[in-house]
Amino acid sequence: MAEQATGVTVGDRDLRRNEQVPPPSRGADNGPRADVACRVNAANRAGTADRTGTTDRAAATDRADTTARPVRRSHCRRSPSGGRGRCATVLLIGLPLLGAGADEAFGPGVGLFFAVCAVLGCGGSAALVGRGGWWWVVPAGPPVVLAVTAVAELLANPGKYRNVRSLATGAAHWTITGFPVMIVALAAALTVVLVRIGRGRRHRHG
């Protein structure tokens, strides 16, 4: 009776219950939240890009430093001021001085022991330095022989060379007597250089 009075039947109520109410629009309710999420994502992407760029720049700097270091090391090794250059200088001058001192102390003057030490010093210094040091080691033998001979004679016989004439006579005598030692010392240095060049070519072709 009530249903007839209101004009609504049971079937109409069931149809209304089964009707699906459309969901609320997301854009209307979630607008502020969506904007905040977009801003956070954009900030995260920007931070990631900055970190990636910084990492790439740091890696490029490390590669540049690694590439430049071997050049400096090779330059130091080849330069006369390096460790091998100092050892070669000590050997080139120290051995002739040792030989001259021994000859002056135990003999009549500069002689055989000095000659052997001078040859060994020139050859050993040429074996120590690299290609960049051959230009000063090879021609240094004869001047070193003459200079060490003069120093040894002046220290051993100071009263013999008191004026310019005696010094000129002594210099001529030192040059003549030391000339064979100069030639042998120069030949020893050149021989060492040629042997090292030949070995280097064999290693490259082998």
FENWODA-V468587 format. One record per backbone hydrogen bond with DSSP energy under -0.5 kcal/mol. CO is the residue of the C=O (numbers start at 0). NH is the residue of the N-H. Records with the same first field share a line. If there is no record, write none. Layout:
CO->NH / NH
//
This chain:
0->4
1->5
2->6 / 7
8->12
9->13
10->14
11->15
12->16
13->17
14->18
18->20
24->28
25->29
29->33
30->34
31->35
32->36
33->37
34->38
35->39
36->40
37->41
38->42
39->43
40->44
41->45
42->46
43->47
44->48
45->49
46->50
47->51
48->52
49->53
50->54
51->55
52->56
53->57
54->58
55->59
56->60
57->61
58->62
59->63
60->64
61->65
62->66
63->67
64->68
65->69
67->71
68->72
69->73
70->74
71->75
72->76
73->77
74->78
78->81
81->85
82->86
83->87
84->88
85->89
86->90
87->91
88->92
89->93
90->94
92->96
93->97
94->98
95->99
96->100
97->101
98->102
99->103
100->104
101->105
102->106
110->114
111->115
112->116
113->117
114->118
115->119
116->120
117->121
118->122
119->123
120->124
121->125
122->126
123->127
124->128
129->132 / 133
130->133
132->135 / 136
133->137
136->139 / 140
137->140
138->142
139->143
140->144
141->145
142->146
143->147
144->148
145->149
146->150
147->151
148->152
149->153
150->154
151->155
152->156
156->159 / 160
157->160
159->161
162->166
163->167
164->168
165->169
166->170
167->171
168->172
169->173
170->174
171->175
172->176
173->177
174->178
175->178
177->181
178->182
179->183
180->184
181->185
182->186
183->187
184->188
185->189
186->190
187->191
188->192
189->193
190->194
191->195
192->196
193->197
194->198
195->199
196->200
197->201
198->202
199->203
200->204
201->205
//
